[in-house]
Amino acid sequence: MRGRGEARNEPGRWLFLLLLLLLLLTLRVQAQPPLVTTSFPLGKIPVGSSEREALGILGAFGYVHTATGKLPDPSTEPLETLVVRAGRGEIRLAVIGEPLKGLPKIRRLRLLGKEIPASSAITSPSTRTLGLVTIADLTGKGRSPEFVRGGWRQIRALGDWFEATEEAKVPVLVLWGSLAGLGLALGIMALRKPKLTQAARSALLVATAGTLALLPAGLAPSAAAQLAMFFFATLVIAAFARMSKRLSAVTDILQLFVVLIVLDMSFGWGMIAHSALSGYYDSGIRFYGIGNEYMGLLIGAALMSVPKKWLGWVGLGITLLLGLPMLGANAGGAMAASVAFFPPSKKFWWRVVLPFVVVFALAGLDRLMPGAAQSHIGQAAGKGASAWGEIILRKLAMNARLTVAGPTLIAIVAVGIGGWQLKKLFGKLDAELQGRVIQALWGAGAAIAFNDSGTIAALLLLAPVIVLCLERLLATD
């Protein structure tokens, strides 16, 4: 039987063992071999060269996003010597190659070390993309890299995909913007000249179909194929929607758009990430989840197309889908969605605090997840109030910078013209649609307030609103 003195000392023993364990873990972390970088044109190593023989199929293959385009100072030692040192476990060697075509921030990477399996693919929780890490992951300032055996065979296709999306981005977006501009112009003209009604409705339908076609187009393997896919998918979607017997073919496309976005986020098909509208791998602002562009379109499309009896439940689902760290990982988007689908009123005045409750709940949930599974939201939540202040200031600065960009100003003018015309005819819309428009305005305001590219999100949120309102007005004339 233990004495009282031993019983009192039991918590002390456990505390001592815990401190000892933490010390051992700390020593283990500090014992990790240092990272040494060297620059080398990995894609241009001649067959039979000593460099190719030195590298062989050692280490992990992939790409590194450098954020600023700058790299750590490379080592001056010969490559063969560095490879030998990495094999002994003295260092971890990052062989950084040339940037991808049109993507100066993304470079080819080979990471070698005694603990790194050969012929593997590198990844990290920072990107959630097989074959891609950030420079902060390599230098220890980000998340720890992970390795997937056998995944290296997919890496070349991934790089080709990055390059194709970047090359196709401008022509695809110009074509989509032209379709949207034509639809808006004809729609406004048709309000005064009924002879243009049929052409205007067709143009609005094609523009809406193009918005949906952006998603599958990004999965094509080359820039030419993406442009062709966008054009073909737009025509096919518009043609099938035209055969619909419902009141509004535009509504059918918007509903399909909502379903496709939800499926893509739920099953990780990659359509959002590779869409020309997203630009995940160019900017590096985010690599997973849903960005503010598709967040705005999703909220606007749902508000305009979901039947009244399902709108509340769908709104709740979209709010969770946008905010959950394992899905959308977009806290600002979840806040905007909560305002759009559940706007404050005299009866529900307490909804003023709802977006803040949502973001704190999501951040808390994110922090409870294992470190590797946490999103950038959970990582930020653990840095304290000062880090949150820096994030807010950075978001405000970015929002201001994007607002005065050329394409954004053009979109602001277009949406402003469309909104001004609809304001004159607002009373002709049915009461339910009027309520949806007001909800969309609440959501657009929240998108601007809570997101770093909130102006763009707000404009895209209002795009389905303007299109559907014009279509309904033209259908009743």
FIKE-21148 format. One record per residue: x, y, z of N, C-alpha, C, CB in turn; residue in one letter. Coordinates in steps of 0.02 Angstrom, whole numbers, plus 50000, padded with zeros to 5 digits. Glycine has a CB too. Layout:
XYZXYZXYZXYZA/...
//
This chain:
500434994050000500005000050000500445006250000499525000050062M/500245011349957500635017449953500465022050010500505020949886R/500965025750034500855030750085500565037050057501495032250122G/500355041550104500065047850081500565052050044499785051650140R/501205051750067501715055850033501795053749961502375055250070G/501785047049948501845044749879501255046849838501925037249877E/500645046649868500045048549832500065055949813499415047149874A/500325060149861500355067349845500855068649789500555071449908R/501385064649785501905065849735501735062949666502555062849759N/501175059049662500995055849598500905061049542500355051749606E/500525066649551500465071649498501145074549478499995077249519P/501575075449527502245078149512502645073449467502625079349575G/502565066849480502925062049438502685062349365502835054949465R/502015062749357501745063149289501965069549254500975062649291W/501985075049292502205081349263502935080949242502095087149313L/503335077749284504045076949268504135072749204504425073749327F/503765067249199503805063049139503585066749077503375056649148L/503055070949084502805074749027503335079749003502155078449045L/503645083249051504165088149034504765084649001504395091949096L/504925078649025505485074948996505315072948924505635068649038L/504695070748913504475068848845504505074748798503765065948847L/504265080548821504285086548779504995088548763503925092448814L/505445087748812506145089348800506445084848747506545088848865L/506295078348752506545073548702506285075148633506355066448722L/505635076948629505345078748564505665085048536504585079648571L/505805089748580506125095948558506825094548531506165101048616T/507185090248566507855088448543507815084848477508215084248595L/507295080848469507215077148406507075081948348506635071948412R/506645086948361506505091748308507135095648289505955096648331V/507515097648340508115101448327508645097248292508395104148392Q/508585090548297509075086148266508945084948192509085079648303A/508405087748165508265086948094508835090048054507585090248076Q/509045086648000509595089447960509395096047928509815084447906P/509865100647922509705107147893509545106647818510285112047903P/509175111647793508995111747723509535115647684508295115047712L/509765112647630510235115947585509915116147517510935112147583V/509935121847484509625122447418510165123447365509135128347416T/510005121247306510425122447248509985123147187510945116647238T/510185127247141509795128447080510075124147024509795135947060S/509615121046986509845116846930509255115946882510105109946956F/509375116146816508825115346767508595108146763509045117746698P/508145106246808507935099146814507615096546750507455098346871L/507275100946713506935098646653507395098046594506375103146636G/508035100046601508495100246543509145096546557508645107446525K/509125091446601509735087646615509865082846556509675083646682I/510435083346521510555079046463510625071646483511185081246427P/510385067346440510425060146453511155057946457510055056046397V/511315053946507511995051446516512455056246551512275049846450G/512215061946573512645066746607512775064546678512315073746606S/513305067246708513475065546776512935067946825514165068446796S/512625073646808512095076246851511495071446853511875083146827E/511305068846794510745064146793510915057846832510555062346720R/511535055446825511745049546861511745050846937512445047246838E/511945056946956511975058647027511275058847057512315065347037A/510805061747020510125062347046509745055747040509755067847010L/509805052546982509425046346971508695047346985509705040747016G/508395042847022507695043547042507655044447118507265037447020I/508195047347146508215048447218507715053747239508915050447239L/507485053147301507095058447332506385059147306507435064747324G/506095064847323505395066347307505365071447250505015068947368A/504895070447205504795074747148504215079547161504675070647084F/504225085247128503655089847134503815096847111503425090047206G/503425101547136503515108647120503475112647185502975111047068Y/503815118447185503805122747243503545129647222504505123347275V/503075132247261502815139047249503225143747293502045139547266H/503565148547260504025152847296503705159247322504605154547252T/503065160347310502695166147334502935172647302502745166647410A/503555174547315503815180847288504245179747227504215184447341T/504375173447210504815172047155505545171647175504735177147102G/505695173347239506385173247264506535166447296506505178947314K/507165164547295507385158147323507935159347375507635153447267L/508015154647422508585155147468509245154847430508555149447521P/509755157647459510415157647426510645150447415510935161447469D/510825148747352511015141747338511715140247364510985140447263P/511845133847377512495131647399512995131947341512455124447428S/513625132947358514155133247307514485126447297514675138447326T/514305121447337514605114747330514355111447267514445110447392E/514755106947236514525103247177513915098947193515095098747151P/513505097947142512895094147152513035087047176512495093947087L/513535083947148513685077047167513855076547242514275074247126E/514225081547267514405081547339513795082447382514915087147353T/513345086847363512735088047401512295081947403512355094047372L/512255078247346511855072147344512125066947392511835069347272V/512785066347395513095061547441512955063447513513865061147429V/513015069847529512875072247597512145071047617513045079747604R/511685072047569510985070847583510865063447596510535073247524A/511205059147558511125051947568511385049647636511485048147514G/511875053147664512135051447730511695054147786512835054147738R/511225058447770510795061347821511075067647851510685056347874G/511615070447822511905076547849511475082647833512625077547821E/511145082547775510725088147753510105085547718511125092847706I/509615089947710509075088747663509215093347604508355090147695R/509235090647544509435094447485508825095947442509955090647445L/508695102347431508165104547386508485106847321507735110347417A/508395102847268508645104747202508075108247166508895098347162V/508145114847158507605118947130507775120647058507505125447172I/507325118847013507445119746942507145126046914507185113846904G/507045126046848506795131946813506045132846826506935131346737E/505785138946820505075140046830504665137246772504925147546838P/504035136046786503575133646734503415139346686502935130746764L/503215137746626503055142646575502465147046596502895139246508K/502595153546601502065158246620501935158546695501435156446586G/502295154446734502185154246806502855155046842501845147546827L/503115161146847503785162046876503835160246949503995169146867P/503255159846984503275158147055503295150647068502675161047090K/503185146547017503175139347026503775136346990502515136246998I/504185132647028504795129647000504795122047013505415132847031R/505145118546969505235111346978505655110047040505545108146916R/505525104547074505865103047137506035095747143505425105147196L/506625094347170506815087647191507075088347262507345084347142R/506785084847310506995085147380507305078547399506395086847426L/507925078647421508295072647439508495072747512508925071947395L/508505066847542508715066147612508675058847631508275070447659G/509015057047685509045050047705508355047347723509515049247764K/507925051747751507255049447772506725050147718507035053347833E/506925052647659506445054047605506435048047558506615060647567I/505865044747549505835038847505505965040647432505155035447510P/506325036347397506485037447326505855036747283507025032647303A/505855040147228505305039847179504635041447210505275032847147S/504625046247256504005048247288503795055147264504075048047365S/503185057047281502935063747265502875067647330502245063347228A/503065074047326503045078247385502385082047388503635083147385I/502135083247448501545087347458501575090147528500885083047447T/501065094147546501045096847614500335099247629501545102647623S/500165099847694499495102547711499395109747688499405102147786P/499925113247672499855120147648499515120547581500535123547644S/499605115347539499315115447472498775110247461499865114447421T/498805104847498498345099247488498335097047415497635101147512R/498895097847382498955096047311499565091447303499025102447267T/499455085447278499995080747268500495083547219499725073947244L/501125084347242501645086947198501805094247208501455085847129G/501475097647255501595104847264501685106547337501005108947235L/502215110447351502335113147418502515120547411502915109147455V/502535124047466502755130947466503465131447491502285135247509T/503795136947476504485137747499504515138047575504795144147469I/503975140547607503965140647680503945133647709503345144647704A/503645128847674503635121947697504345119047699503185117647652D/504745120847650505425118247646505875121347699505715119347577L/505785127747711506235131247758506015130547831506265138547740T/505455127147844505245126047913504775131447939505825125647956G/504595136447898504145141647920503415140147904504345148247889K/503305134747866502625132847847502425126247879502555132247771G/502155121747840501935115147865502425109947842501215113447839R/502485104547880502985099347864502805095747799503035094347921S/503275095047752503125091347690502965084047704503715091847642P/502565081147660502395074047664502585070847598501625073147680E/502645064147598502885060647539502415054747523503605058147550F/502275053947459501835048647435502235044247388501195051447400V/502335037947407502725033447365502375032147299502845026847402R/502755032347245502485030847179502115036547146502035025047184G/501995042047182501615047447152501995051747103501355051647205G/502645050547095503055054847053502855054446980503785053047060W/502535049046958502335048346888501795053446869502095041246874R/501435055946918500905060746904501165068046901500355060246956Q/501785069046920502035075846929502095079546863502705075646963I/502345076346810502425079746746501745082046720502765075146695R/501235077846726500565079746704500305085646744500085073746710A/500485085946809500265091546850500575098046825500455090346924L/501215098046810501545103946784501245106246718502285102746776G/501105101446673500795103146609500105106346620500725096846565D/499755103846671499095106446688499145113746712498755102146742W/499635115046755499745121846780499865126546721500345122046828F/500315124646676500485128846619499905129946572501075125846581E/499505124646560498935125146515498415129946543498625118346503A/498275129446607497775133846638497995141146635497655131746711T/498635142346648498885149246645498855152046574499615149446671E/499025148046525499015150346455498305151546431499365145146410E/497825147446455497135148046431496745153346469496785141346438A/497005155746525496625160146569496365166446534497035162146628K/496805170046502496615176446471496105175446414497225180046444V/496245171046364495745170346310495065167646334496015165746258P/495075163046382494435160346407494035165746444494555154346454V/494375169546486494025174746524493795180446480494465177346580L/494185182146428493975187346381493355185146344494545188946330V/493335178846322492745176246287492145176146333492885169246260L/492235173846394491685173646442491435180646458491905170146507W/491895185246469491695192146483491335195346424492305196246501G/491545193646363491205196346304490495193746300491595194446240S/490395187346315489715184546314489285187946367489735176946327L/489565189046427489195192346480489025199546461489595192246546A/489515203146432489395210046412488865210546358490035213246389G/488895205946309488395205946256487695204546283488575200746202L/487655199646329486995198046358486715203946397487055192046404G/487145207346436486915213146475486695218746429487465215546522L/487085220246377486915225746332486255224346296487475226746281A/486185218346268485555216646233484965216646281485615209846199L/485075214246342484535214046391484275220946408484755210646455G/484735225646418484535232546434484185235846374485145236746456I/484455234546314484155237446254483455234546242484595236146193M/483385228046256482735224846244482185227446290482805217346252A/482365230346347481855233246391481505239046359482175235346457L/481855242346311481555248046275481355246246204482045253846273R/481675241146176481515238946108481305231646109482125240046060K/480675230246115480425223346121480645218746064479675223346125P/480815221546006481025217345950481655213445967481145221645888K/482045215946014482675212646032482585207546089483185217846053L/481975206446111481855202246169482125195146160481125201946185T/481965192046104482185185146093482945184546090481875182446028Q/483265189246054483995189146050484305190346118484245194446000A/484005194946157484275196446224484225190446270483915202446254A/483655187046269483575181146312484055175646293482855178646308R/484165174746228484655169746205485355171546228484625168946129S/485535178046223486195180246244486305179346319486305187546224A/485795180846359485845179746431485915172346447485225182646466L/485555168146410485605160946420486305158446405485085157246377L/486595160746349487265158546330487785160946381487445161146259V/487715167146405488185169746455488155165646519488035177046470A/487555163746540487475159546600487765152646589486735159046620T/487655149946529487945143446512488715143746513487705141046443A/488995149346491489715150246493489995150146564489905156646459G/489615152846611489835152746681489895145646706489345156646725T/489425141446687489455134346706490015130746668488785130846693L/490115132546605490625129246563491335130546587490555131346492A/491445135846624492115137246650492375131546694492105143746690L/491925128046727492135122746774492435116746738491545120546815L/492085113446692492405107746659492955109646612491895103746621P/492955115846586493465117846537494165117546568493325124946512A/494225119146632494875119146665495195112346671494815122146732G/494815106946660495085100246666495415097846602494545095446685L/495345101646547495655099646483496425100146489495405104146425A/496795095846453497515095246464497945100646432497745088746440P/497665104746387498065109946354497665116346348498295107546284S/498005121846334497665128246329497155128246272498175133846318A/497355125446214496895125246157496285120946174497255122446095A/496415115346209495855110946228495395114346278496125104346257A/495665118346323495245121846371494795126946336495675125346425Q/495075130646289494685135546252494135132046211495135139646206L/494325126546178493835122746138493295119746183494185117246097A/493505117146241493025114246288492535119446314493395111046346M/492795125446330492355130846353491835132546300492775137046372F/492065133446238491605135346184491085129846172492005136646119F/491315123646167490855118046153490365117046211491255111646140F/490615117046273490185115946331489675121446338490605115546395A/489865127646322489385133246326488805132146278489735139846309T/488955130146217488435129046167487985123146186488735127746097L/488285117746210487895111846229487445113246288488365105946245V/487705116546340487305118246399486725122746380487735121546453I/486875127846339486355132546319485815129046278486655138346279A/486025124446233485545120946191485085116446233485905116746139A/485375112746280484965108346321484495112346367485405103746364F/484755117946394484335122046437483765125146398484745127446471A/483895126646335483375129746292482795124946281483675131746225R/482945118446283482415113446273481995112346336482715106946251M/482185115646391481815114846453481115117646446482185118346511S/480635114446477479945116646475479765121246533479475110746475K/480255122646576480135126846633480095134146613480665125846687R/479885138446659479805145546645480475148746626479515149146705L/481005146846660481655150146648482195144946640481815154846705S/482495144746580483055140346569483665142746608483225139846494A/483715149246619484265151946659484265149046729484225159646662V/483665148346758483615145446825483885138346827482885145446849T/483745134446775483995127546771484755127346772483725124046709D/485065131946734485795132046731486085134146798486035136746676I/485775138946831486025141146896485965135546948485625147346920L/485415131746945485355126146991485885120846978484655123046985Q/486015119446914486545114646897487225117146920486545113246822L/487335123646914487955126646936488055125547011487975134146920F/487535126647051487575125647123487745118447139486915127747158V/487405113847106487525106647118488235104747101487025102347077V/488495107347044489165105547022489695108247070489295108046951L/489595114347094490075117247142490085113147207489895124747157I/489495111347231489455107347292489795100647283488715106347313V/489685097347227489995090847214490755091547208489715087747150L/490985096847175491705097747166492045098847233491845103747120D/491745102847277492045103947343492015097647386491695109747379M/491475093847379491385087947421491845082247402490665085547418S/491975081447336492355075647313493045077447286491965071947260F/493225083847286493895085847266494055084547193494385082547308G/493585085947148493715084747077494215089647048493065085247039W/494305095547078494805100247055494555105247003495375096647027G/493915105346989493665109946937493735117246959492925108446921M/493585118647022493655125547047494385127647045493375126147119I/494825123347069495535125147073495835126447005495925119547107A/495635122646954495935123246887495535127746841495995116346856H/494985130446864494595135046822494995141446808493925136746855S/494905144146749495245150446731495045156146777495105152346658A/494455155646807494215160946850494565161046918493465160346860L/494845155346939495135154747006495855157047010495085147647030S/496285154346967496985156146968497345154247033497045163446958G/497185148347061497495146347124498255146047120497215139547146Y/498505142947067499225141347065499645147047038499335135147023Y/499325152047011499675158046989499825162547048499275161746935D/499315164647083499395169247139499655165847202498735172647154S/499445159647214499645156247275499285158747337500385156847285G/498755162747327498375165247385498055159347421497845170347363I/497795154647383497525148447411497645142747362496765149147429R/497675136647388497795130847346497225125747352498455127547364F/496755126747397496215121947408495595125547430496425116547460Y/495035121847435494405124947455494105129047399494505129447516G/493755134347416493425138547365493645145747375492655137947370I/493825148947320494035155847322493445160547321494495157347264G/493585167047326493055171947330492665172747265493335178547350N/492985171047208492625171647145492025166847143493105170147085E/492175160447154491635155547152491195155847214491925148447144Y/491455158447268491025159547327490465164447309491445162347386M/490645170047276490135174847257489635171947208490465180847227G/489885168447157489425165447108488965160247140489825162247051L/489235156247187488835151147219488275154147259489275146847265L/488415159247299487895162447340487365165647295488195167647388I/487585169347244487115172647199486685167647161487475177047151G/486995162247135486625157247097486115153747141487105152147067A/486295152047202485835148747248485245153247266486195146447312A/485385159547281484855164247298484345164947242485145171147315L/484575164747181484135165847123483795159647097484525169047068M/484005153747117483745147647085483425142547132484285144447047S/483605142647196483345137447242482625139147261483795137047305V/482165134247257481465135547277481415138047349481055129147270P/480895141847362480815145247427480815140347485480175149247428K/480485134647478480415129947534481085126747552479915124547516K/481575126947506482225123847520482775129047533482425119447462W/482625135447523483145140447524483515140847591482855147247508L/483145140447647483465140847712483945135047724482935140847767G/483725128947708484155123147718484755123247671483755116747707W/484635125147608485195125647561485685131047583484935127147489V/485415136747608485845142047633486275139747691485435147947653G/485985135847737486375133147793486915128547768485905129447842L/486735124247720487225119647692487795123247657486895114847644G/487635128447619488155132147584488605135847633487835137147534I/488315138547686488705141947737489215137147768488255144847792T/488995131147785489445126147814489955123747762489045120247841L/489715122747701490155120347648490725125347634489765119047584L/490555131747635491055136847623491555137347681490725143647613L/491315136647743491735137947800492105132047829491335140747852G/491855125947821492185120147851492895119347825491775113747839L/493385118247868494085118047847494235112447799494535117447906P/493875106847803494025101347758493675102047690493815094847790M/493265107347682492905108247619493085115047588492135107847630L/492675120147601492805126647570493375130547600492205130747572G/493465129947666493995133547702494005140947686494675130547686A/493415144047684493355151147668492915154347721493045152247596N/493235156847774492865159647831492475165947809493345161447888A/492795170247770492455176247746491855174547703492925180647708G/491915169247664491355166947623490775164347665491585161547575G/490945160747718490415158247763490055164047797490715153547816A/490435169247815490125175147846489655178547797490665180047870M/489885179347734489465182547683488835178347669489855183547618A/488915171747668488335167347655487835167747712488575160147645A/488075168047774487615168347830487195174747828487995167947897S/487505180247805487135186547799486645186247740487615192447790V/486855183347683486435183147624485815178847634486835180647564A/485915173047664485345168447672484945169747735485605161347674F/485245173047784484895174547847485015181847866485135169747904F/484765186547825484895193647838484535196147901484675197847777P/484825201047934484495203847994483865207747975484975208348033P/483405208148021482785211948011482535214048080482245207647973S/481985217748082481705219748147481515213648189481085224248136K/481255208548156481045202648192481655198448213480575198448149K/482145198148169482745194148182483355198748188482855188748126F/483325203448233483865208248243484505204948266483655213548292W/484445199348301485035195948328485485193048273484815190448374W/485235192848212485645190148157486225194748140485215189048096R/486235200648169486805205248158487455202048180486695211948195V/487435198148233488035194948259488155188048230487995194448335V/487695185548187487745178748162488405177448124487165177348116L/488625181948079489255180448043489855179748089489405185847993P/489865183448145490425183048191490395176448231490425189048238F/489785174348248489705167948281489935162348235488965166748301V/489765162948171489965157848122490715157348117489665159548054V/491065163048109491785162748099492155160248161492055169648078V/491925162248221492255159748282492135152348291492015163748343F/491535150048274491385142848280491815138848232490645141548267A/491885141248170492285137648120493025137648139492185140848051L/493265143348164493965143748184494105139048243494155150948203A/493625138748291493695134248347493705127048326493145135348396G/493255125248279493245118448252493895116748217492655117448204L/494155121548179494775120448143495355119248192494935126448099D/495365122948247495905122148296495885115448330495875127648347R/495295112248334495235105748367495495100048323494515104548385L/495585101448259495815096248213496565095148221495645098048141M/496815089148202497545087948205497915093048163497705080848180P/498535094548182498915099848149498935099348074499595099848175G/499065093348047499125092547975498455093547940499395085647959A/497905092547975497245093247945496965100347950496765088347977A/497295104647988497055111447996497145115347932497415114948054Q/496675119947918496745124447861497105130747883496055126147831S/497185135447838497505141747855497095145647907497595146047792H/496435144247911496015147547960496215145448030495265145947948I/496285138848040496485136348106497185138548125496435128848107G/497635138848076498305141048090498305148348113498745140248028Q/497895152548080497855159548099497535160448168497465163548046A/497035156148182496685156748246497145155448305496095151948249A/497675151548294498125150048349498685155048359498425143348338G/498685160448318499235165248322499065171348365499415167548254K/498455171748390498285177248435497985183248400498885179348473G/497785188148442497425194048417497855198248370497195198248475A/498505198648383498935202748341498965200048270499645203148370S/498985193348263498995190348197498345191648160499135182848201A/497785191348197497145192848165497115200048142496565191448215W/497405204548181497415211548160497815212448096497715215848214G/498375208948090498775209348029498395206447969499435205548038E/498035201047981497645198047927497105202847902497325191447950I/496755206047949496225210747930496505216647890495865213347993I/497075219447913497375224947876497605222847807497975227847916L/497885216747802498105214247738497515213247690498485207747746R/496965210747717496365209747676496085216447651495835205947716K/496075221547694495825228047674496265231047619495805232847734L/496925230447627497385233147577497305229547510498105232547601A/497235222947512497155219147450496485220847417497195211647464M/495965221547456495315223247428495335230047393494785223347484N/495675234847424495735241547393496135241147329496065246447442A/496675237147329497095236547269496715233347211497715232547285R/496335228147226495965224647173495375228747148495715217947199L/495095232947191494515236947171494685241847116494235240747231T/495295244647117495495249647068495845246547007495945254847100V/495875239947004496175236646946495715237446885496295229046960A/496015237446826495635238746765495035234146754496085238046707G/495115227446755494545223046744493995223946796494775215846744P/494195225346859493705226346912493295232646899494045226646980T/493615237946877493265244246863492765243346806493755249846846L/492965239346755492495237946700491885234146725492855233946644I/492015229246768491455225346797491005229646841491725219446837A/491315234246879490915238746922490455243046879491375243246964I/490715245746823490305249846779489735245746749490745252846722V/489885239546726489375235346696488825233546746489695228946669A/489025231446806488535229746857488145235946879488875226446918V/488485241546883488145247746901487605249746850488645253346908G/487765249146786487275250646734486685245946738487605250246663I/486845239446745486295234546751485865235746812486575227546753G/486185237146868485805238546929485375244746924486275239146988G/485635249946891485245256146883484615255046841485685261646851W/484695251046788484115249646746483595245446784484325245946682Q/483835240646824483365236446862483015240346917483725230546892L/483355245346944483055249446997482415252846972483555254647023K/482425255046910481845258446881481245253746874482015261446814K/481405247346863480865242446850480795237446908481015238546786L/481055239146965481055234547022480345232547042481415237547082F/479875237347037479185235947057478835230847013478795242247056G/479095229646952478785224646908478975217546926478995226146836K/479485216646967479675209946988479185207347040480395209847016L/479095200847043478645198047094478955198847163478495190647079D/478525198547214478745200047283479295195347306478145199447331A/479255188947288479775184247310480455185947280479585177047291E/480455187647215481085189447182481365195947211480995190047106L/480935200647228481165206747259481525205247325480575211547271Q/481235200647364481555198747427482235195447416481105194047465G/482285191347363482925188147348483455193347328482845182947291R/483245198447291483715203747271483975207447333483365208747223V/483535208847379483755212247441484235207847480483135214047485I/484105201347483484575196847517485255196847482484285189647518Q/485245197047416485875197147378486265203547393485735196647303A/485915209147401486265215347418486575214947487485775221347415L/486225211847535486525210647601487165206347594486015207147647W/487105201047554487675196647545488265200047511487475190647505G/488125204347461488655207947426489015212647475488375211947367A/488635216047517488945220447567489385216547615488415224247605G/489145210747637489535206547682490165203947648489115200747709A/490105202247583490685199747546491235205047543490485197647476A/491035211247532491525216747531491855217647599491195223247508I/491445217147652491685218547719492145213047746491105219447766A/492035206847728492365201247761492875197547718491845196447785F/493025199947658493475196247614494005200747584493085192747559N/494595197847570495145201847543495025203847471495785197947548D/494665199947432494465201947365493705202547363494715196747311S/493445205847415492725206247424492355209847369492575209547488G/492675214847338492345218347283492205213647225492765224247260T/492695209547208492595204747154492065199647173493265201147138I/492085197247235491575192447257490875195447254491725190147329A/490825201847274490175205147273489915206047202490215211947307A/490355207847156490145208747086489905202147056490725211447044L/490265196747070490075190247044489445187647078490635185147052L/489345189447141488735187547176488125190847143488775189447251L/488215197047122487655200847093487535199047020487785208247099L/488025195946987487945194246916487335189746903488575190746891A/487255184046940486645180046928486005183946944486675173746970P/486035188546991485455192447010485225196746951485605196847072V/485705200246921485535204646864485285200546805486145208746844I/485615194946792485425190746734484715188146743485905184946726V/484555185446802483895182546812483355187846813483875178546877L/483495193646843482995198946843482845201446772483235204846887C/483365202346732483265204346663482865199146625483935205646628L/483035192846636482685187446601481945187246620483015180646618E/481795188146683481095188146705480715194146677481065188246782R/481035199946676480705205946648480555205046574481135212146659L/481045202146539480955201146466480425195746453481615199246433L/480385190746497479905185346487479185187646497480055179546533A/479085192846538478405195246551478175200646503478375197946621T/478635203246462478435208446414478055205346355479065212246387D/
//
